[in-house]
Amino acid sequence: MSASNASLVLVPTPIGNLDDITLRAQKVLTDVDAVIAEDTRVSGRLLQHLGIARPLIGFHAHNEHRMVEQLVRRMADGERFALVSDAGTPAISDPGFLLVRAALAAGVTVECLPGPTAFVPALVNSGLPCDRFTFEGFLPVKKGRRTRLEELRHEARTMVLYESPHRVLRTLQDLEEVFGGERKASVSRELSKLYEETLRGTLAELASHFAAKEPRGEFVIVVAGAPE
């Protein structure tokens, strides 16, 4: 089915370099009744850059449960929406999943366009096996964090995690403690942006690097699976 016939279209947006927007994504954003955005300020700047004028509807962690029913009802009544996140593919580590699930349960047609996502270039560029991998998103900040790490200790597949700059050092140190300092890993930051960087080494080496140098940017951590 073409995206023009779907009531809800998930539109990936650039993770940094605005040239990564696709022609198809621009067409969908132009044609829909409104754009559902994680942060209307961020998405508003993107639409302005593209020369697209569409109403924006905020949909984020603080209002997602309240908004889902209303948005699905509007789609069932014939309105068409594009769903975007601040960067990358909607519903990956953001509230979009709840809306997609509710729309499908209500019989609303949903489509997702192909496009940018941070974990794929980080994984491929890591130098670690990427034929089999597991995407873990963000680790729990407090409750359940240690349990999750212990569950992953013996995971044989390459593991991919997202992390914010103010927690990346702690996460590398926690991974080193649970997995062992000699486990191979890579850390990518600012993907597709001017200061894009990928560092490769052991968990101990990477933790040491960021202990000495303040982390900046958004991070993707890729960790080798447990040796057989």
SULHU-V13920 format. One record per pair of residues at least 24 apart in sequence whose ideal C-beta (glycine too) atoms are under 7 Angstrom apart, sorted by sequence separation. I is the first residue (numbers start at 1). J is the second residue. If there is no record, write none. Layout:
# SULHU-V13920
i: {I;I}
j: {J;J}
This chain:
# SULHU-V13920
i: {26;133;136;137;138;179;3;29;92;132;133;134;135;136;137;138;149;153;89;133;153;4;89;133;176;190;71;75;88;89;130;150;175;176;189;190;21;88;129;149;189;191;68;72;76;88;128;189;18;64;68;72;172;176;188;76;139;187;188;13;75;61;64;68;72;172;173;187;36;60;123;172;59;72;185;186;123;185;122;169;172;185;185;59;183;184;43;119;169;183;168;169;42;93;179;36;93;33;36;169;33;34;35;36;37;38;39;168;32;33;38;175;32;35;32;165;171;165;168;165;29;28;165;38;128;163;38;128;162;163;127;126;160;161;160;125;158;159;122;158;159;8;158;7;157;93;122;156;121;155;156;11;13;155;11;13;15;154;156;7;8;9;10;11;14;15;118;125;127;153;13;126;8;13;12;12;10;10;10;28;10;25;24;25;22;128;8;20;126;128;122;123;8;122;7;12;15;119;7;8;9;10;11;14;118;6;10;12;13;15;5;6;9;12;6;12;1;3;1;3;20;16;16;17;15;16;17;15;16;14}
j: {50;157;160;161;162;203;28;54;117;157;158;159;160;161;162;163;174;178;115;159;179;31;116;160;203;217;99;103;116;117;158;178;203;204;217;218;50;117;158;178;218;220;98;102;106;118;158;219;49;95;99;103;203;207;219;108;171;219;220;46;108;95;98;102;106;206;207;221;71;95;158;207;95;108;221;222;160;222;160;207;210;223;224;99;223;224;84;160;210;224;210;211;86;137;223;81;138;79;82;215;80;81;82;83;84;85;86;215;80;81;86;223;81;84;82;215;221;216;219;217;82;82;219;94;184;219;95;186;220;221;186;186;220;221;222;188;222;223;188;224;225;75;225;75;225;162;191;225;191;225;226;82;84;226;83;85;87;226;228;80;81;82;83;84;87;88;191;198;200;226;87;200;83;88;88;89;89;90;91;113;96;113;113;115;115;222;103;116;222;224;220;222;108;222;108;113;116;220;109;110;111;112;113;116;220;109;113;115;116;118;109;110;113;116;111;117;109;111;111;113;192;190;191;192;191;192;193;192;193;192}
